Amino acid sequence: MRPGAIAPPSNGCYIGFFRPPGPFDRKAMASYSAVSAKPPAIIMWYQQWGTHGANKFDPAMVAAVYKRGAVPMISWEPWDPGSKPHNIKVPSDAPDWTLNSITAGKHDAFIHSWARSIKAMGGPVMLRPMHEMNGNWYPWSGTMNGNQPQDFVAAWRHMHDIFMQEGATNVTWVWSVNYVSKPFSIENTAAAYYPGDKYVDWVSASGFNWGQSITGVPWKSFDDIFTSPLLYLKSLGKPILIGECAAVEQGGSKPEWIKQTYAGLAANHPEIGAFIYYDAYEKGVKHGVQDWRIQSSKASAAAYRSAVSAPYMLGGPMPELAAWTKGLSAADKKRLASYPHLY
């Protein structure tokens, strides 16, 4: 592994979650203990680049995540959707946020500010920029908004180079695809977006069991969703995580889905080093309502608690966070406790 990057566990899989509004509301983090006997190793959330949302790196929020024994994973999104991204009818149409605008330096000041802030933080941060780029629903999608897949590679490398210039080596770079390319074409394969080994620390995929929350969509097991993308991700020789995954109640047994999914990580997928459960209730203009939440039913909550209690599933803190925390001086601890919350 690159010095400064988080290493995968030698045996087991880190547990993590996204529970909106995430660490913007400290109660959302604390409430996870009601469904898990273990503290999470990773807490994931989203931050946009645009000024109509929470676009600043918040040291106090990250320090609060560290205090809970978790590593932050920030899904970093170059767009300006405001507070309701699921209500945008054509989210991929955003001419101010093309991939070429990133490479051309339009957002350099913003990128530099984040790099300096994360470096100053000192602790490990996982950064997941421009996820699901092989889909067609974001302005950084390689087939939308005037972009091409090679523009994604150039934009990613440009961002990465800025962080290296700033000395932000405590960032672990997570490259994350959608489980299937949309549109499905030779030009839009996941491989077309890979920035290269020296620019990536972990690789990832996201995918969901939509069940019958959408008419005509079949119930899918974890392997139905991820067998194909995992074949490609394993070929890259990088640590692998599942960046977003969840199921709805309609169309099958969600408790059984949770049980089988987590048991399958140990039995069939030793290559997966971390699993982020997407613990959200969503309502949008395109797909209606999906209740992905762990607590969508008492049976689902019980199944999750049992699943993550297995010895194979690893809670926090990760060794990298534990070592960094142990090495903090009294002055460092005072600094971390002194940051004012921005959000």
Secondary structure as UniProt FT lines:
FT   TURN            3..4
FT   STRAND          13..18
FT   TURN            20..21
FT   HELIX           22..24
FT   HELIX           26..30
FT   HELIX           31..34
FT   STRAND          42..48
FT   TURN            51..52
FT   HELIX           59..67
FT   TURN            68..69
FT   STRAND          71..77
FT   TURN            82..83
FT   HELIX           85..87
FT   TURN            91..92
FT   HELIX           95..97
FT   HELIX           99..103
FT   TURN            104..107
FT   HELIX           108..121
FT   STRAND          125..129
FT   TURN            131..134
FT   TURN            139..140
FT   TURN            142..143
FT   TURN            145..146
FT   HELIX           149..166
FT   TURN            169..170
FT   STRAND          171..178
FT   HELIX           186..188
FT   HELIX           190..193
FT   HELIX           197..199
FT   STRAND          202..206
FT   HELIX           211..213
FT   TURN            215..216
FT   HELIX           222..235
FT   TURN            236..237
FT   STRAND          240..245
FT   TURN            250..251
FT   HELIX           254..268
FT   TURN            270..271
FT   STRAND          272..278
FT   STRAND          281..284
FT   TURN            285..287
FT   STRAND          288..291
FT   HELIX           294..296
FT   HELIX           298..308
FT   TURN            311..312
FT   STRAND          313..314
FT   HELIX           319..326
FT   HELIX           330..338
//
